[in-house]
Amino acid sequence: MRRVELRREQVFRGDVLLVNAAHPLQGEAPRRLAPPSGAFPDILMENRAAALLAACVAAAGGAGRIRPVSGWRSRAEQQKLWDDSMAEHGEAFTRSYVARPGCSEHETGLAIDLGKTGGALDFIRPAFPYDGACGAFRRLAAGYGFIERYQKGKETLTGIAAEPWHFRYVGAPHALLLLQNGLCLEEYADFLRTGPKSCTLPGGRAARVFYIPCEGATALAELPDGCCQLSGDNVGGLIATVWGE
């Protein structure tokens, strides 16, 4: 084991950030960006998320059947989408389906709206059904690190209506733990605070996940000597992932 000093600013960086109306982004989040589909080069994600999304779509047989609709957005783009929706659809619709600027997962580069290829495209609410290649993508998504972020039945926690087209990259251990325990991201930190959790990834690799509070300027943590990944939660601590063989 090794003792590591963690800094408060680390709470606001990483793949498992909770971003919502109560927990806005702290500064500009995206790192390197890349298109998940060569057919849509202007739609971007954080590069690792983009590569894993492309792999999941391919594994689901979604080539030519699933298309990216909206990925990373700048703060200005999110503001324009909010303003345009308020003008066209009104406040109730906009608050249900569009996050406030600064509170949108799309600004992290880790979120993607997906649609079924063909037919008219609704940019805010694209069709992404539960059958065919779209259904196959859903069944595989967690193994590639993606969650259906805004689930039916979780609206009071997320503050957003159910969005079956909106997926968020958090990494495979976290996506699998969220799926297996029926949780949305708003519930994840409290779930981890009850104690370390373990899961087995596709391919058999094991992972252990635990929570490290960091409410002050710094915090000391005991971390294993092996491979360990840290992500802030954008609230009050960090989520550690320890990889096994």
Secondary structure, 3 states (H helix, E strand, C coil): CEEEEEEHHHHHCCCCCCCECCECCCCCCCCCEECCCCCCCCCCEEHHHHHHHHHHHHHCCCCCCEEEEECCCCHHHHHHHHHHHHHHHCHHHHHHHCCCCCCCHHHHCCEEEEEECCCCCCCCCCCCCCCHHHHHHHHHHHHHCEEEEECCCCHHHHCCCCEEEEEEECCHHHHHHHHHCCCCHHHHHHHHHCCCEEEECCCCCEEEEEEEECCCCEEEEEECCCCEEEEECCCCEEEEEEECC
